[in-house]
């Protein structure tokens, strides 16, 4: 098993960033989804059960992958906003 983390922030987005991913169907400033699964595909299938997440947009972002066979820092977030 692995932990898959997708995180996206629109905090510094502007109209000049037309190709920026939009991973959640409602408006957001920061979105994060963390899934425990065997594979990336399995994680995406689990996320897809909630229609608010845009799977095609998530596929544009490489998730952070944390294997569960060794100690690791799972997540860090620093927001100076």
FIVEX-726370 format. One record per atom (N, C-alpha, C): residue in one letter; y, x, z; atom name. Coordinates in steps of 0.1 Angstrom, whole numbers. Layout:
N
A_Y_X_Z_CA .
...
//
This chain:
81
X_-12_8_0_N .
X_0_0_0_CA .
X_12_9_0_C .
X_23_3_-5_N .
X_36_10_-6_CA .
X_47_0_-3_C .
X_58_5_1_N .
X_70_-3_3_CA .
X_79_0_-9_C .
X_83_-11_-16_N .
X_92_-10_-27_CA .
X_106_-16_-23_C .
X_116_-8_-26_N .
X_130_-12_-22_CA .
X_139_-12_-34_C .
X_144_-24_-37_N .
X_154_-25_-48_CA .
X_167_-29_-41_C .
X_178_-21_-44_N .
X_191_-24_-38_CA .
X_201_-22_-49_C .
X_211_-32_-49_N .
X_222_-31_-59_CA .
X_235_-36_-52_C .
X_245_-28_-55_N .
X_258_-32_-49_CA .
X_268_-33_-61_C .
X_276_-44_-60_N .
X_286_-47_-70_CA .
X_300_-44_-64_C .
X_300_-37_-53_N .
X_313_-34_-46_CA .
X_323_-27_-54_C .
X_319_-18_-63_N .
X_329_-11_-71_CA .
X_327_-15_-86_C .
X_322_-26_-89_N .
X_321_-31_-102_CA .
X_334_-35_-107_C .
X_336_-34_-120_N .
X_348_-39_-127_CA .
X_345_-45_-140_C .
X_354_-50_-147_N .
X_352_-56_-160_CA .
X_347_-46_-170_C .
X_350_-33_-167_N .
X_346_-23_-177_CA .
X_331_-19_-176_C .
X_324_-25_-166_N .
X_310_-22_-164_CA .
X_302_-34_-169_C .
X_303_-38_-182_N .
X_297_-49_-188_CA .
X_282_-49_-187_C .
X_276_-37_-187_N .
X_261_-36_-187_CA .
X_255_-35_-173_C .
X_263_-37_-163_N .
X_259_-36_-149_CA .
X_248_-47_-146_C .
X_237_-43_-139_N .
X_227_-53_-136_CA .
X_232_-64_-127_C .
X_226_-76_-128_N .
X_230_-87_-119_CA .
X_216_-92_-114_C .
X_211_-87_-103_N .
X_197_-89_-99_CA .
X_195_-102_-92_C .
X_205_-109_-87_N .
X_204_-122_-80_CA .
X_212_-132_-87_C .
X_207_-144_-88_N .
X_213_-155_-96_CA .
X_226_-160_-90_C .
X_227_-160_-77_N .
X_240_-164_-71_CA .
X_249_-152_-71_C .
X_262_-154_-68_N .
X_271_-143_-67_CA .
X_269_-135_-55_C .
X_270_-122_-55_N .
X_267_-113_-44_CA .
X_275_-101_-45_C .
X_278_-94_-33_N .
X_284_-81_-33_CA .
X_273_-70_-32_C .
X_263_-73_-24_N .
X_252_-64_-22_CA .
X_239_-72_-21_C .
X_229_-68_-28_N .
X_216_-75_-27_CA .
X_205_-64_-25_C .
X_195_-68_-17_N .
X_184_-59_-15_CA .
X_171_-67_-13_C .
X_161_-63_-18_N .
X_148_-69_-16_CA .
X_138_-58_-13_C .
X_130_-60_-3_N .
X_120_-50_2_CA .
X_106_-56_2_C .
X_97_-50_-5_N .
X_83_-57_-7_CA .
X_72_-47_-3_C .
X_62_-51_4_N .
X_50_-44_7_CA .
X_40_-48_-3_C .
X_35_-39_-12_N .
X_26_-42_-22_CA .
X_18_-30_-26_C .
X_7_-32_-34_N .
X_-1_-21_-39_CA .
X_6_-14_-51_C .
X_13_-22_-60_N .
X_19_-16_-72_CA .
X_33_-23_-74_C .
X_41_-16_-82_N .
X_54_-21_-86_CA .
X_52_-35_-92_C .
X_43_-37_-101_N .
X_40_-49_-108_CA .
X_37_-60_-98_C .
X_29_-57_-88_N .
X_25_-67_-78_CA .
X_38_-71_-70_C .
X_46_-61_-67_N .
X_59_-64_-60_CA .
X_68_-73_-68_C .
X_69_-70_-81_N .
X_78_-79_-89_CA .
X_72_-93_-90_C .
X_59_-94_-91_N .
X_53_-108_-91_CA .
X_56_-115_-78_C .
X_55_-108_-67_N .
X_58_-115_-54_CA .
X_73_-120_-54_C .
X_82_-111_-59_N .
X_96_-114_-59_CA .
X_99_-126_-68_C .
X_91_-127_-79_N .
X_93_-137_-89_CA .
X_91_-151_-84_C .
X_84_-152_-72_N .
X_81_-166_-67_CA .
X_94_-172_-62_C .
X_105_-164_-60_N .
X_118_-169_-56_CA .
X_127_-169_-68_C .
X_129_-180_-74_N .
X_136_-180_-87_CA .
X_151_-175_-87_C .
X_156_-172_-75_N .
X_170_-167_-74_CA .
X_170_-152_-79_C .
X_159_-145_-78_N .
X_159_-131_-82_CA .
X_157_-130_-97_C .
X_164_-122_-104_N .
X_163_-120_-119_CA .
X_154_-108_-121_C .
X_141_-111_-124_N .
X_131_-100_-126_CA .
X_135_-90_-137_C .
X_140_-95_-148_N .
X_143_-86_-159_CA .
X_154_-77_-155_C .
X_164_-81_-147_N .
X_174_-73_-142_CA .
X_169_-63_-132_C .
X_160_-67_-123_N .
X_154_-58_-114_CA .
X_146_-47_-120_C .
X_140_-50_-132_N .
X_132_-40_-139_CA .
X_141_-29_-144_C .
X_154_-31_-145_N .
X_164_-21_-150_CA .
X_167_-11_-139_C .
X_163_-14_-127_N .
X_166_-5_-115_CA .
X_153_0_-110_C .
X_152_13_-109_N .
X_140_20_-104_CA .
X_140_18_-88_C .
X_130_12_-83_N .
X_130_10_-68_CA .
X_127_23_-61_C .
X_132_24_-49_N .
X_127_34_-40_CA .
X_113_31_-36_C .
X_104_40_-36_N .
X_90_37_-33_CA .
X_86_46_-21_C .
X_80_39_-11_N .
X_76_46_1_CA .
X_62_44_4_C .
X_53_55_2_N .
X_39_53_5_CA .
X_37_52_20_C .
X_26_45_24_N .
X_24_43_38_CA .
X_14_52_44_C .
X_11_63_37_N .
X_1_73_43_CA .
X_8_85_50_C .
X_21_84_52_N .
X_28_95_59_CA .
X_41_89_65_C .
X_46_96_76_N .
X_58_91_81_CA .
X_70_93_71_C .
X_79_83_72_N .
X_90_83_63_CA .
X_102_75_68_C .
X_114_78_64_N .
X_125_70_67_CA .
X_124_59_57_C .
X_124_46_61_N .
X_122_35_53_CA .
X_135_31_45_C .
X_146_31_52_N .
X_158_27_46_CA .
X_170_32_54_C .
X_181_35_46_N .
X_193_39_52_CA .
X_204_31_45_C .
X_214_27_52_N .
X_226_20_46_CA .
X_238_24_54_C .
X_248_29_47_N .
X_261_33_52_CA .
X_271_25_44_C .
X_279_17_50_N .
X_289_9_44_CA .
X_303_11_50_C .
X_312_18_43_N .
X_325_21_48_CA .
X_335_11_44_C .
X_330_-1_39_N .
X_339_-11_33_CA .
X_347_-19_42_C .
//
